Amino acid sequence: MKPYALLFIGLLLVACSPSRMALQATLPLVESQILAMHEERDPELAEQAIPANLKILEGLLKQDPDNTWILENLAEGFCGYAFSFLEDTEPARASSLYERGKDYALRATILRTGREKWQGLSLDEWSHALNEVDVSHQPALFWMGQCWGSWLMQNLDSVEAFADIPRLESLMVKVHDLDPAFHHAGPHLFLGAFYGGRSKMLGGNPEKSRHHFEKALELTDNKYLLVRLFFAKTYAVQNQDRKLFESQLQAVLQAPVDLFPEQRLANQVARQKATKLLGQIDELF
């Protein structure tokens, strides 16, 4: 048996090339860096640092193109950076980065599900594909939907964007069904904004929107301030509920800085955007 054992060990050493071994050793450090960025209290510092971190991740991906963890973190990173720092001032650039994030999430989805074709499916084929996913596929599916939905909101004048709405809705409903608490109640937050940001004529649903926002607040113990921000920005504006708009945004601004240390940066971004929205209140109502 010894020759076979030695052969097996030899094959393992060949498979674990020096670059692959170095990559595996590096990933825990990268993960710690990502966690530290989520905890950052200075949005300006984060805005300057995140692009370099994303390029490091893209460099690591070249060493391991099928690494779903890297792909999903790239999707989250590009989506979060575009929303936090570009959407309000450089919408075209934000749109481009949302597409980039979606492409990474799509690659992760293909790898996780083993299904090669996700684009160009009919609605029936799309529904069938979603029926086959399970909770282990949720991170890739969630970030694909998040990046996709953010891109759509930047391209509402596009026929392609409106054609995508039924697929996007069914995707995120499925993500919600897998685990509604995923990523700080992210499925609830997404669906709250999705149903709350449009009129009934264009497919909005205020009842569903309010339900999802309230569930998101409940699941996050009111700590994840982006929920309140989007509750005000979408549902309250669409339904012309000025009182709700003001109360949600004031709650964002009055929340302690360390309310949610693990998501301190997201909460700081929510504060900046809440300040800007409150300044526009007379234009919105």
DRENSEKOL-162843 format. One record per residue (C-alpha): z, y, x. Coordinates in steps of 0.001 Angstrom, whole numbers, always signed. Layout:
PT/pz/py/px
PT/Z/Y/X
...
//
This chain:
PT/pz/py/px
PT/+0/+0/+0
PT/+648/+2369/+2934
PT/-3040/+3153/+3650
PT/-3547/+4081/-17
PT/-437/+6237/-29
PT/-1603/+8040/+3093
PT/-5044/+8526/+1573
PT/-3484/+9987/-1593
PT/-1362/+12406/+439
PT/-4415/+13371/+2460
PT/-6393/+14154/-695
PT/-3534/+16320/-1962
PT/-3503/+18289/+1278
PT/-7259/+18832/+1051
PT/-6950/+19976/-2571
PT/-4147/+22372/-1619
PT/-6180/+24527/+735
PT/-4296/+27171/+2762
PT/-5587/+29933/+473
PT/-4519/+28043/-2657
PT/-1095/+27350/-1198
PT/-731/+31003/-252
PT/-1703/+31991/-3783
PT/+923/+29718/-5331
PT/+3535/+31198/-3005
PT/+2466/+34728/-3956
PT/+2536/+34374/-7749
PT/+6347/+34513/-8146
PT/+6346/+37800/-6222
PT/+3573/+39151/-8448
PT/+5493/+38089/-11542
PT/+8566/+39947/-10300
PT/+6423/+43023/-9683
PT/+5096/+42860/-13250
PT/+8630/+42596/-14632
PT/+9694/+45582/-12517
PT/+6793/+47604/-13900
PT/+7838/+46831/-17484
PT/+11294/+48186/-16577
PT/+9952/+51430/-15036
PT/+11384/+54609/-16558
PT/+8820/+57037/-15094
PT/+5426/+56780/-16857
PT/+3702/+58953/-14238
PT/+4767/+56633/-11448
PT/+3556/+53654/-13504
PT/+214/+55330/-14210
PT/-393/+55710/-10473
PT/+816/+52206/-9545
PT/-708/+49971/-12230
PT/-4393/+50210/-11150
PT/-3551/+48905/-7661
PT/-1548/+46070/-9194
PT/-4480/+45143/-11421
PT/-6818/+45041/-8431
PT/-4356/+42767/-6614
PT/-4424/+40413/-9608
PT/-8224/+40489/-9630
PT/-8203/+39623/-5939
PT/-5881/+36677/-6567
PT/-8146/+35532/-9383
PT/-11011/+35183/-6918
PT/-8939/+32552/-5121
PT/-8195/+30704/-8368
PT/-10733/+31630/-11093
PT/-9267/+29174/-13608
PT/-5685/+30427/-13420
PT/-4811/+31225/-17035
PT/-1585/+33042/-16070
PT/-3550/+35518/-13960
PT/-6229/+35908/-16640
PT/-3676/+36611/-19381
PT/-1771/+39106/-17261
PT/-5018/+40897/-16435
PT/-5814/+41092/-20156
PT/-2351/+42461/-20907
PT/-2508/+44842/-17952
PT/-5882/+46407/-18760
PT/-5025/+46657/-22454
PT/-1628/+48229/-21780
PT/-2940/+50659/-19188
PT/-5787/+51841/-21435
PT/-3430/+52363/-24379
PT/-653/+54027/-22412
PT/-2631/+56404/-20202
PT/-6290/+56711/-21250
PT/-6746/+56349/-24992
PT/-5738/+59911/-25889
PT/-7630/+61681/-23087
PT/-10460/+59386/-21949
PT/-11431/+57247/-24957
PT/-14701/+56014/-23469
PT/-12943/+54765/-20350
PT/-10184/+53224/-22459
PT/-12829/+51419/-24519
PT/-14375/+50004/-21345
PT/-11014/+48699/-20097
PT/-10242/+47154/-23479
PT/-13508/+45219/-23185
PT/-12568/+44172/-19677
PT/-9211/+42913/-20879
PT/-10833/+41049/-23750
PT/-13213/+39302/-21346
PT/-10279/+38040/-19277
PT/-8457/+36856/-22409
PT/-11613/+35103/-23615
PT/-11848/+33246/-20289
PT/-8219/+32185/-20662
PT/-8881/+31083/-24252
PT/-11796/+28901/-23166
PT/-9675/+27282/-20463
PT/-6618/+26767/-22635
PT/-8437/+25407/-25684
PT/-11161/+23457/-23889
PT/-13666/+24988/-26306
PT/-16509/+26588/-24347
PT/-18102/+28546/-27182
PT/-16147/+31297/-28926
PT/-18769/+34019/-29099
PT/-21670/+33969/-31540
PT/-19907/+31687/-34029
PT/-20495/+31977/-37759
PT/-17427/+32771/-39865
PT/-17133/+29107/-40863
PT/-17406/+27983/-37240
PT/-14867/+30620/-36217
PT/-12410/+29418/-38871
PT/-12901/+25820/-37749
PT/-12214/+26775/-34129
PT/-9003/+28572/-35112
PT/-7852/+25551/-37112
PT/-7817/+23562/-33875
PT/-5591/+25880/-31805
PT/-1869/+25379/-31221
PT/+1057/+27402/-29943
PT/+215/+26691/-26282
PT/-2975/+28734/-26780
PT/-1154/+31748/-28231
PT/-919/+34014/-25150
PT/-4676/+33942/-24560
PT/-5482/+34341/-28263
PT/-3007/+37183/-28725
PT/-4337/+39244/-25830
PT/-7917/+38590/-26867
PT/-7102/+39966/-30313
PT/-5036/+42868/-28972
PT/-7772/+44037/-26593
PT/-10433/+43442/-29235
PT/-8570/+45385/-31904
PT/-7894/+48280/-29540
PT/-11584/+48378/-28615
PT/-12518/+48351/-32292
PT/-10334/+51380/-33027
PT/-12216/+53288/-30325
PT/-15593/+52306/-31785
PT/-15271/+52698/-35538
PT/-18752/+54215/-35709
PT/-20232/+50959/-34399
PT/-21866/+48458/-36756
PT/-20800/+45730/-34324
PT/-17172/+46798/-34662
PT/-17169/+46516/-38457
PT/-18925/+43153/-38292
PT/-16080/+41905/-36086
PT/-13288/+42813/-38509
PT/-13169/+39500/-40473
PT/-13054/+37446/-37256
PT/-10397/+39675/-35733
PT/-8265/+39505/-38870
PT/-8412/+35701/-39094
PT/-7637/+35443/-35363
PT/-4496/+37558/-35555
PT/-3325/+35953/-38794
PT/-3546/+32626/-36960
PT/-1666/+34061/-33971
PT/+1006/+35266/-36387
PT/+1250/+31835/-37981
PT/+1734/+30193/-34573
PT/+4731/+32391/-33697
PT/+5294/+35789/-35347
PT/+7953/+36730/-32767
PT/+5626/+36351/-29779
PT/+5650/+39304/-27347
PT/+8259/+41397/-29186
PT/+6871/+40610/-32656
PT/+3396/+41526/-31396
PT/+1529/+39722/-34220
PT/+3531/+41645/-36846
PT/+2964/+44929/-35004
PT/-758/+44288/-34732
PT/-1175/+43338/-38395
PT/+960/+46270/-39522
PT/-1381/+48668/-37730
PT/-4471/+46684/-38722
PT/-3706/+46873/-42454
PT/-2065/+50295/-42288
PT/-4667/+52255/-40375
PT/-7439/+52047/-42961
PT/-7826/+53019/-46596
PT/-8010/+50309/-49268
PT/-11712/+51054/-49606
PT/-12217/+50079/-45960
PT/-10042/+46979/-46096
PT/-6581/+48438/-45623
PT/-3562/+46982/-47388
PT/-456/+49203/-47448
PT/+1782/+46485/-48889
PT/+928/+44027/-46128
PT/+1183/+46774/-43532
PT/+4696/+47817/-44516
PT/+5822/+44184/-44672
PT/+4611/+43508/-41126
PT/+6143/+46683/-39692
PT/+9499/+45968/-41317
PT/+9460/+42391/-39999
PT/+8587/+43668/-36520
PT/+11532/+46080/-36609
PT/+13799/+43275/-37780
PT/+12668/+40787/-35121
PT/+13050/+43334/-32309
PT/+16380/+44749/-33571
PT/+14714/+48186/-33756
PT/+14547/+48255/-29938
PT/+10794/+48129/-29345
PT/+9824/+51716/-30083
PT/+6081/+51094/-30256
PT/+6723/+49541/-33671
PT/+8088/+52823/-35020
PT/+5285/+54765/-33332
PT/+2557/+52721/-35005
PT/+4426/+52634/-38324
PT/+4217/+56440/-38324
PT/+731/+56733/-36821
PT/-979/+54284/-39187
PT/+912/+53481/-42384
PT/+2708/+56806/-42843
PT/-395/+58907/-42133
PT/-2715/+56764/-44241
PT/-292/+56892/-47190
PT/+625/+60545/-46572
PT/+4324/+59753/-46336
PT/+5495/+62722/-44295
PT/+9178/+61826/-44611
PT/+8603/+58347/-43176
PT/+6396/+59792/-40436
PT/+9100/+62200/-39299
PT/+11949/+59697/-39572
PT/+10183/+57034/-37505
PT/+9131/+59449/-34768
PT/+12535/+61136/-34625
PT/+14098/+57692/-34248
PT/+11801/+57109/-31274
PT/+12776/+60381/-29636
PT/+16503/+59946/-30247
PT/+16701/+56369/-28969
PT/+18625/+55822/-25708
PT/+16500/+55482/-22585
PT/+17998/+52049/-21863
PT/+17722/+50777/-25427
PT/+15433/+47948/-24266
PT/+15539/+47731/-20442
PT/+12973/+44920/-20249
PT/+10434/+47186/-21988
PT/+11609/+50575/-20719
PT/+8084/+51693/-19792
PT/+6656/+50859/-23223
PT/+9471/+52786/-24869
PT/+8914/+55784/-22597
PT/+5208/+55760/-23486
PT/+6204/+55611/-27161
PT/+8360/+58733/-26648
PT/+5493/+60652/-25068
PT/+3105/+59723/-27858
PT/+5706/+60446/-30545
PT/+6187/+63968/-29184
PT/+2453/+64571/-29356
PT/+2166/+63177/-32904
PT/+5009/+65326/-34168
PT/+3170/+68342/-32808
PT/+219/+67444/-35011
PT/+2225/+66949/-38216
PT/+761/+69899/-40108
PT/-2750/+68720/-39315
PT/-2010/+65182/-40483
PT/-237/+66067/-43769
//
